[in-house]
């Protein structure tokens, strides 16, 4: 199939694009390569996909991967571009769309709210309009566990009330789900939203705990531990996330096209919750370094615990997250040492 993957220079988008091409699909990756975090990491991911950083810097130019026989191309573009994005859809005639592009981060949304509206709301609407007008078979898009807000019931289920987001980032993701429902209802094309739970692993985002903790420990700096360490997260290894996304993209969508069941929401996580202090201890063991912990109160917009119930994803797609924390942390630390040339 021919698949558009947005956010292709990002953490999850990079891994999904790589796996799709390995599975023989024709992929066009899209990303605006913004400077929310170090762009050199984004260009390094693209280089792994065979996309020259020099070519990738040009807006609106489609670049071909230089890996022999690779069916991957890349274009630098903003989702909210109301002329260039429809033109891309018209020119390329995609079968499927996997939307992993978004302005990410809970805390950053407190400081730069306009960025979230532009990318996550305006950009997503533009994408929905393109899907509507260009006969897209299926739109799979990233939501977030942050939509659960202050939900106290553990584990989180998609049937839970999510009407009280406690960050603008969470509000934009909830908005995406509502917008997708409307378009599925009005125009009859299937949409599937995936609520990701704390994804980590090689090539991860520098603003997330796994990366922040490792970097600080390597440099001998203290790590910030919020809520005095009384936090739990459903840490999900990147390979398990990619496996779930690929299963949904590759599954035959004809049944969904021929029924009224065209709107779906799933949790996608490790189906378990890990204490933050245990997670830190695992990093310490892999680095052979004792962390200097700077204990801090809870941050605005944050929650104390997350845990995904993934029964629906198991039932519908035979999704089986199976990477233990010990293995996942070891893989990330090995990648970090190699990428940053540190021992």
Secondary structure as GFF3:
##gff-version 3
##sequence-region A 1 343
A	DSSP	beta_strand	2	6	.	.	.	ID=ss1
A	DSSP	alpha_helix	11	22	.	.	.	ID=ss2
A	DSSP	beta_strand	26	31	.	.	.	ID=ss3
A	DSSP	alpha_helix	39	48	.	.	.	ID=ss4
A	DSSP	alpha_helix	53	56	.	.	.	ID=ss5
A	DSSP	beta_strand	62	64	.	.	.	ID=ss6
A	DSSP	beta_strand	72	76	.	.	.	ID=ss7
A	DSSP	alpha_helix	84	92	.	.	.	ID=ss8
A	DSSP	beta_strand	96	99	.	.	.	ID=ss9
A	DSSP	alpha_helix	108	111	.	.	.	ID=ss10
A	DSSP	alpha_helix	113	116	.	.	.	ID=ss11
A	DSSP	pi_helix	117	122	.	.	.	ID=ss12
A	DSSP	alpha_helix	123	133	.	.	.	ID=ss13
A	DSSP	beta_strand	138	144	.	.	.	ID=ss14
A	DSSP	three_ten_helix	145	148	.	.	.	ID=ss15
A	DSSP	alpha_helix	168	187	.	.	.	ID=ss16
A	DSSP	beta_strand	190	196	.	.	.	ID=ss17
A	DSSP	beta_strand	199	200	.	.	.	ID=ss18
A	DSSP	alpha_helix	209	218	.	.	.	ID=ss19
A	DSSP	beta_strand	223	225	.	.	.	ID=ss20
A	DSSP	three_ten_helix	226	229	.	.	.	ID=ss21
A	DSSP	beta_strand	232	233	.	.	.	ID=ss22
A	DSSP	beta_strand	236	237	.	.	.	ID=ss23
A	DSSP	alpha_helix	238	250	.	.	.	ID=ss24
A	DSSP	alpha_helix	254	257	.	.	.	ID=ss25
A	DSSP	beta_strand	263	268	.	.	.	ID=ss26
A	DSSP	beta_strand	274	275	.	.	.	ID=ss27
A	DSSP	alpha_helix	276	287	.	.	.	ID=ss28
A	DSSP	beta_strand	293	295	.	.	.	ID=ss29
A	DSSP	alpha_helix	311	317	.	.	.	ID=ss30
A	DSSP	alpha_helix	325	339	.	.	.	ID=ss31
###
